[in-house]
């Protein structure tokens, strides 16, 4: 069957996506990363904490700023992942003073970062922002914070 015999091929139409748009609106297949953060001038507040844009010491495994890490580093900034324009229902709310922000995962590459889903049986739609290239922890911290203008308020 795999040696050039095409008698099994019947010309089936196989859809390229697993969903059918019945609303007539274009669907957005992009991966977005969501995080509730305090806002300063419409941008996320930079700093350390669950409600800020920045890495806590535990987010970098208590490593010093001069320690080199690679794309295989298994920790980073916690986010909730979602596809398209639908906001995941399990986005964590960190308090009344926070605003939900989102960023396109593909936009992080220009910062030397990558945003990805991370399997976690106790937290659906969990993800992290991690280094995309080798760098030291101090640079990783700075790059995370430098993404502040790219985050957009959602609600």
PyMOL commands that set and color helices and strands:
alter all, ss='L'
color gray80, all
select helices_A, chain A and resi 57-60+105-111+137-146+148-150
alter helices_A, ss='H'
color red, helices_A
select strands_A, chain A and resi 31-40+43-44+68-69+77-83+98-104+113-117+126-131+135-136+152-153
alter strands_A, ss='S'
color yellow, strands_A
deselect
rebuild
show_as cartoon
